[in-house]
Amino acid sequence: MDDILKAQPISEGIYCIHADIQTDDLFEGIWPIPDGVSLNTYIVKGEKIALIDLVREWTDAPKQLEDALNSIGLDFSSIDYLILNHLEPDHSGWLRQFREKNPHVVIFSTAKGIALVKSFFKIDTGLQAVKDEDTLDLGKGKVLRFYETPNVHWPETMVTWEPVSGCLFSCDAFGSFGALGDKVFDDEFTGEEHVYFEKECLRYYANIVSSFSSFVEKAIQKLAGLDIKCVAPSHGIVWRKNPYTIIERYQKYASYAKGPAEKEIAVIWGSMYGNTKAGLDALIRGIEAEGALYSIHQIPDENVSYALASAYKSSAIVLAMPTYEYAMFPPMAYVLDIFRRKHIYGKNVLRIGSWGWVGGARKEYETAIAALKWNNLEMFEWAGYPSADDFATLEEKGRKLAKLVKS
C-alpha cells in the first residue's frame, strides 16, 4: 500500500489520515490550488472510536480515507462517533454516503453545526449537539473536550481537544494550502519546504480567514490555557514538534487586520495598451531608489488570490489601472471588490493610471474604497502616454511612498 494512504500515528491511539487533492478545481470555487491541498481527518481510539472531520467527494478523497483506515485495521463501520468541527463541504460533503455505510454512527457538532447537518444532508437521527467544554469519553483514558470557536471561519465552528496527548484538532484554523505528499508532520519537512508552506499559509489565511481575524484572536485567547503539544488542522502540516509556530503565525496574520502590517508595498496593476504600465515603471524606479521592499502582481494575468495575500500583509498598496469606458479597468474593479469582502483595511494606498478620451475611473474608485478605511495618498492620472513631467512626478511619488513605508 502506498505510504500516503497509511494512517500516520500522532500518539498512542491517535492517527492522522490525509487525502491529497490534486486538481484544476478552484478552492471554494475562487482560489487556485496549483500545488493541491490536503484534507486531514483524525482517528482517536479508546474503547470507542471517533473520526474527527470528514472529506468531500473530491478526486478520490473517500477512497484515500478508506485505504488509510484499512491500514490500521479499521473500516467505515468501525467508527462509533463522527466529530464535525466545521460543516463546510470540504469537511462534510461525503456525510450522507458515510452515514449510509455506517448507520449507527453518532454525529457530534455544535448546535449550529447540527442544524447544518439537518439542512445540508437531511439527517435527523443520531445527532448530538455540544457546547463549550462538553466532553466525550471514549474509554481507555481518551476523553475529547469541545470548545466553540465561532466564525473561525463559519458561525458553527469548534475545535476538539484531547488532553493526554495535548492534541488540538482545529479544522480550518491553523491550516494551509498545499498537498502534503508522503510527509505529514512539521519535523519531516525541509527548511525550503517550510518556506513554501509559510507562503501558502499566508495565502490561505488571506483568502479564507482574513475577514474573521478578530474571531481568530478571540479563539487563540480562549485556548491559551491549554497545554498544546500538537496542532492538527484539516488542511496542511500537522505540528507536533513546534506547535506554537503555527499558532504564533496565525496570531501575526490576525494582527495585520488592524495593523501594523509588514513594511512592504503590494503593487497591483492592470494595463490595456501599456500606458499605465509605463507610468508604473517610473513609480517603481522611485520605490527601488529608496530600497523599499515590494511585490508586484499583474491583473488579470495573475489570480487575485496572490495579490490579496500580498496586500493583506503589506502596509502599503499601489493600484495602477487605466480608465475603461468611463470607469475602472474591470479586472481591477474586481480586485477592489475582493478587498472589500476580505476587509483589507487600514493601508496606505496610492492609485495611479492613464486615460484616453476622457477620465472617469476616479469616481467609481472613490465609491469602491469608501468602506476600506484607507489612508489614501493623492492619486495621479495622466492622458495617454506619460510625459516627461509625468514620469518625474511618478518617480517622486514612488520615493515618497517608499519613505512612508520605511518610516
Secondary structure, DSSP 8 states (H G I E B T S, - for coil): --GGGS-EEEETTEEEEEEEE--SSEETTTEE-TT-EEEEEEEEESSSEEEE----SSTTHHHHHHHHHHTTT--GGG-SEEE-S--SHHHHTTHHHHHHH-TT-EEEEEHHHHHHHHHHH---SSEEEE-TT-EEEEETTEEEEEEE-TTSSSTT-EEEEETTTTEEEEETTT--SB--TT--BGGGS-HHHHHHHHHHHHHHIIIIIGGGHHHHHHHHHHTTTS--SEEEESSS-BBSS-HHHHHHHHHHHHHHTTS--EEEEEEEE--SSSHHHHHHHHHHHHHHHTT-EEEEEETTTS-HHHHHHHHHHEEEEEEE--EETTEE-HHHHHHHHHHHHTT--S-EEEEEEEESS---HHHHHHHHTTTS--EE---EEEESS--HHHHHHHHHHHHHHHHHHH-
